[in-house]
Amino acid sequence: MGELDGKVALVTGGCSGIGTAVALDLARHGADVAIVDILAGEAAKEILSAIEAQGARAVALTADVADRQRAPQVVAEVQEMLGGLHILATCAGINRDAVIWKMSPEEWEAVIDVDLSGTFFYCQAVAPVFREQRYGKIVTVSSINGLRGKFGQVNYAAAKAGVIGLTKALAKELAHSHVNVNAVAPGFILTPMTAAMPPEAREAAVAEIPLGRPGSPEDVAALVTFLCTERARHITGEVIKVDGGQYI
Ligand SMILES: NC(=O)c1ccc[n+]([C@@H]2O[C@H](COP(=O)([O-])OP(=O)(O)OC[C@H]3O[C@@H](n4cnc5c(N)ncnc54)[C@H](O)[C@@H]3O)[C@@H](O)[C@H]2O)c1
């Protein structure tokens, strides 16, 4: 018996890094999972097999989370394919780092569109479903850099701080419908996103971590799953760091 037996989860950004780990961990605890990703397709096949190997049903849908029209379609398709929807984890995200005096309007907009508006579109699309059924769990993915800022990341820090404001406001709006809404704020986690950083920037990030090691996607997934269980039923509007103490 898994804690999430009978539940259906939609995980954006499920084709890589933290999103894949979240999809697998939710499945390991009994949930059926829809992964939604701009790169779903060939890339998703192996992940779907891994989810199915946990005994869960799995589907993949291709979508750009920044596409406002697509979000309600995706939610309806997931409900149709998996027979319901109870959990949303918004893991899709990008970074386009540059200092402000070199940041192009496109770099600003891309990060706000995907990281902040993409989170908003999927929260807005599931809200009527969760309100109607008086049940739901939403976990957004922020970042410690949305709490503390980071040199070269005004776009990313603004988007991730925006995700925190969205999460707290939405927690208040959905509380009377018994929907929990929380944010996780990872520190430096080993994923393709951080693999693309220059080696010296990666070393500097790890050097900031009192626990002395970078985080893994599974470290984040464990918290996301917990927030989706009834053991976390009295936690809402919270922002929880998973960062080995990187930002204390
Ligand atoms: N890795 C870290 O250290 C770290 C730290 C803090 C926060 N985060 C956040 O965690 C989340 C996952 O990051 P990750 O490190 O696993 O990154 P990743 O690049 O490994 O995975 C991101 C996934 O999102 C998908 N994606 C990107 N743009 C999309 C779009 N427009 N529509 C749909 N899907 C899209 C990508 O295809 C990819 O599968 C992001 O929101 C990121 O900002 C990561």
The ligand as an SDF file (V2000), in Angstrom:
LIG
                    3D

 44 48  0  0  0  0  0  0  0  0999 V2000
   19.1610   22.2650  -10.2970 N   0  0  0  0  0  0  0  0  0  0  0  0
   19.1930   23.1760   -9.3290 C   0  0  0  0  0  0  0  0  0  0  0  0
   20.2230   23.3990   -8.6790 O   0  0  0  0  0  0  0  0  0  0  0  0
   17.9410   23.9430   -9.0030 C   0  0  0  0  0  0  0  0  0  0  0  0
   17.9820   24.7660   -7.8640 C   0  0  0  0  0  0  0  0  0  0  0  0
   16.8500   25.4810   -7.5320 C   0  0  0  0  0  0  0  0  0  0  0  0
   15.7190   25.3820   -8.3040 C   0  0  0  0  0  0  0  0  0  0  0  0
   15.7160   24.5760   -9.4100 N   0  0  0  0  0  0  0  0  0  0  0  0
   14.4840   24.5280  -10.1820 C   0  0  0  0  0  0  0  0  0  0  0  0
   14.0500   23.1940  -10.2680 O   0  0  0  0  0  0  0  0  0  0  0  0
   13.3140   23.0170  -11.4830 C   0  0  0  0  0  0  0  0  0  0  0  0
   13.8970   21.8370  -12.2460 C   0  0  0  0  0  0  0  0  0  0  0  0
   15.2370   22.1400  -12.5490 O   0  0  0  0  0  0  0  0  0  0  0  0
   16.3030   21.0530  -13.0260 P   0  0  0  0  0  0  0  0  0  0  0  0
   17.5810   21.4330  -12.4040 O   0  0  0  0  0  0  0  0  0  0  0  0
   15.7490   19.7040  -12.8600 O   0  0  0  0  0  0  0  0  0  0  0  0
   16.3950   21.4840  -14.5600 O   0  0  0  0  0  0  0  0  0  0  0  0
   16.4640   20.5860  -15.9020 P   0  0  0  0  0  0  0  0  0  0  0  0
   16.9250   21.5370  -16.9450 O   0  0  0  0  0  0  0  0  0  0  0  0
   17.2210   19.3460  -15.6510 O   0  0  0  0  0  0  0  0  0  0  0  0
   14.9340   20.1920  -16.1430 O   0  0  0  0  0  0  0  0  0  0  0  0
   13.9670   21.1470  -16.4940 C   0  0  0  0  0  0  0  0  0  0  0  0
   12.8980   20.4670  -17.3130 C   0  0  0  0  0  0  0  0  0  0  0  0
   11.9230   21.4700  -17.6460 O   0  0  0  0  0  0  0  0  0  0  0  0
   11.6110   21.3430  -19.0200 C   0  0  0  0  0  0  0  0  0  0  0  0
   11.1870   22.6220  -19.5570 N   0  0  0  0  0  0  0  0  0  0  0  0
   11.9660   23.7130  -19.7810 C   0  0  0  0  0  0  0  0  0  0  0  0
   11.2320   24.6860  -20.3260 N   0  0  0  0  0  0  0  0  0  0  0  0
    9.9770   24.2050  -20.4570 C   0  0  0  0  0  0  0  0  0  0  0  0
    8.7770   24.7510  -20.9760 C   0  0  0  0  0  0  0  0  0  0  0  0
    8.7300   25.9810  -21.4770 N   0  0  0  0  0  0  0  0  0  0  0  0
    7.6590   23.9880  -20.9470 N   0  0  0  0  0  0  0  0  0  0  0  0
    7.7030   22.7170  -20.4650 C   0  0  0  0  0  0  0  0  0  0  0  0
    8.8210   22.1420  -19.9940 N   0  0  0  0  0  0  0  0  0  0  0  0
    9.9490   22.8860  -19.9720 C   0  0  0  0  0  0  0  0  0  0  0  0
   12.8940   20.8620  -19.6790 C   0  0  0  0  0  0  0  0  0  0  0  0
   12.6480   20.2550  -20.9420 O   0  0  0  0  0  0  0  0  0  0  0  0
   13.4090   19.8830  -18.6370 C   0  0  0  0  0  0  0  0  0  0  0  0
   12.8830   18.5920  -18.8590 O   0  0  0  0  0  0  0  0  0  0  0  0
   13.4190   24.3380  -12.2270 C   0  0  0  0  0  0  0  0  0  0  0  0
   12.2800   25.1100  -11.9630 O   0  0  0  0  0  0  0  0  0  0  0  0
   14.6260   24.9750  -11.6090 C   0  0  0  0  0  0  0  0  0  0  0  0
   14.5730   26.3720  -11.7190 O   0  0  0  0  0  0  0  0  0  0  0  0
   16.8010   23.8560   -9.7800 C   0  0  0  0  0  0  0  0  0  0  0  0
  1  2  1  0
  2  3  2  0
  2  4  1  0
  4  5  1  0
  4 44  2  0
  5  6  2  0
  6  7  1  0
  7  8  2  0
  8  9  1  0
  8 44  1  0
  9 10  1  0
  9 42  1  0
 10 11  1  0
 11 12  1  0
 11 40  1  0
 12 13  1  0
 13 14  1  0
 14 15  2  0
 14 16  1  0
 14 17  1  0
 17 18  1  0
 18 19  2  0
 18 20  1  0
 18 21  1  0
 21 22  1  0
 22 23  1  0
 23 24  1  0
 23 38  1  0
 24 25  1  0
 25 26  1  0
 25 36  1  0
 26 27  1  0
 26 35  1  0
 27 28  2  0
 28 29  1  0
 29 30  1  0
 29 35  2  0
 30 31  1  0
 30 32  2  0
 32 33  1  0
 33 34  2  0
 34 35  1  0
 36 37  1  0
 36 38  1  0
 38 39  1  0
 40 41  1  0
 40 42  1  0
 42 43  1  0
M  CHG  2   8   1  16  -1
M  END
$$$$
